[in-house]
């Protein structure tokens, strides 16, 4: 059974930065596609960024140039560096591991407000 634990969320002013982390248990991390999703109140969950096992990355248009996804296989960890944050980035951010099936973390709240 794979468990994912996110951390790093919080309250930040517009223009600020945060780095989210997601640690995975188990031994399939190296071979998995890792993604960050977010869900704002009253909205559907949306894909933010994805990184493959070969470190190919993709981003939602709304975060391109501001967010960076990366992974450290030695630590079973995926990161989301978020810069130039906007109020519209406010959401619960979820980590997903995909390898034959999908696993989700519990989410971490990010609030961008002055």
C-alpha positions as CSV (number, residue, x, y, z in Angstrom):
1,X,0.0,0.0,0.0
2,X,1.3,3.4,-1.0
3,X,0.9,6.4,1.3
4,X,1.5,10.0,0.3
5,X,2.1,12.8,2.8
6,X,2.1,16.4,1.6
7,X,3.6,19.4,3.5
8,X,4.6,22.9,3.0
9,X,1.3,24.7,2.6
10,X,0.4,27.9,4.4
11,X,-0.6,31.5,4.1
12,X,1.5,33.7,1.8
13,X,1.1,37.2,0.4
14,X,0.6,37.8,-3.3
15,X,3.9,37.6,-5.1
16,X,5.4,35.3,-2.5
17,X,6.7,31.7,-2.8
18,X,6.1,28.3,-1.2
19,X,7.6,24.9,-1.8
20,X,5.3,21.9,-1.4
21,X,6.7,18.4,-0.7
22,X,5.1,15.0,-1.0
23,X,6.8,11.9,0.4
24,X,5.7,8.5,-0.8
25,X,6.0,5.2,1.1
26,X,6.7,1.9,-0.7
27,X,9.2,1.0,-3.4
28,X,7.4,2.1,-6.7
29,X,8.2,5.8,-6.6
30,X,11.1,5.6,-9.1
31,X,8.8,4.1,-11.7
32,X,5.8,6.3,-11.1
33,X,4.4,9.4,-12.7
34,X,4.0,12.1,-10.0
35,X,1.5,14.9,-10.2
36,X,0.2,17.9,-8.3
37,X,-3.5,18.8,-8.4
38,X,-5.4,21.5,-6.7
39,X,-9.0,22.2,-5.8
40,X,-10.4,25.6,-4.9
41,X,-13.7,26.0,-3.0
42,X,-16.6,25.3,-5.3
43,X,-14.4,24.2,-8.2
44,X,-13.3,20.9,-9.7
45,X,-9.9,19.5,-9.0
46,X,-7.5,20.5,-11.7
47,X,-4.1,19.2,-12.8
48,X,-1.3,21.6,-12.0
49,X,1.9,19.8,-12.9
50,X,3.2,16.4,-13.8
51,X,6.7,14.8,-13.8
52,X,7.4,11.4,-15.4
53,X,9.8,8.8,-14.2
54,X,12.2,10.1,-16.9
55,X,11.7,13.7,-15.5
56,X,9.7,15.0,-18.4
57,X,7.4,17.7,-17.1
58,X,4.1,19.3,-18.0
59,X,2.3,22.3,-16.5
60,X,-1.2,23.9,-16.6
61,X,-1.1,27.1,-18.6
62,X,-2.1,29.0,-15.5
63,X,1.1,28.1,-13.7
64,X,3.7,28.0,-16.5
65,X,6.7,30.1,-15.8
66,X,5.8,30.4,-12.1
67,X,5.7,26.8,-10.8
68,X,8.4,24.1,-11.0
69,X,7.8,20.4,-10.3
70,X,10.8,18.2,-9.4
71,X,11.5,14.8,-7.9
72,X,14.2,13.2,-5.7
73,X,14.0,9.5,-6.1
74,X,16.5,8.9,-3.3
75,X,14.1,10.5,-0.9
76,X,10.8,9.3,-2.6
77,X,9.8,12.9,-2.7
78,X,8.2,15.2,-5.3
79,X,8.3,19.0,-4.9
80,X,6.3,21.9,-6.2
81,X,8.1,25.2,-6.1
82,X,5.6,28.0,-6.4
83,X,6.7,31.5,-7.2
84,X,4.9,34.8,-7.9
85,X,1.8,33.4,-6.2
86,X,-1.6,34.9,-6.9
87,X,-4.9,34.9,-5.0
88,X,-6.2,32.6,-7.7
89,X,-3.7,30.0,-6.6
90,X,-5.5,29.5,-3.3
91,X,-6.6,25.9,-3.1
92,X,-6.0,22.6,-1.4
93,X,-3.0,21.0,-3.2
94,X,-2.9,17.2,-3.6
95,X,-0.1,14.9,-4.6
96,X,-0.8,11.9,-6.9
97,X,1.3,8.9,-7.6
98,X,0.3,6.9,-10.7
99,X,1.6,3.4,-11.4
100,X,-1.0,1.0,-12.7
101,X,-3.3,2.7,-10.3
102,X,-3.5,6.1,-8.6
103,X,-2.8,7.1,-5.0
104,X,-3.6,10.4,-3.4
105,X,-2.3,12.3,-0.5
106,X,-4.6,14.1,2.1
107,X,-3.9,17.6,0.7
108,X,-2.2,20.7,2.0
109,X,-3.9,24.1,2.1
110,X,-2.3,27.0,0.2
111,X,-3.8,30.5,0.8
112,X,-2.6,33.5,-1.1
113,X,-3.9,36.7,0.5
114,X,-2.8,40.1,1.8
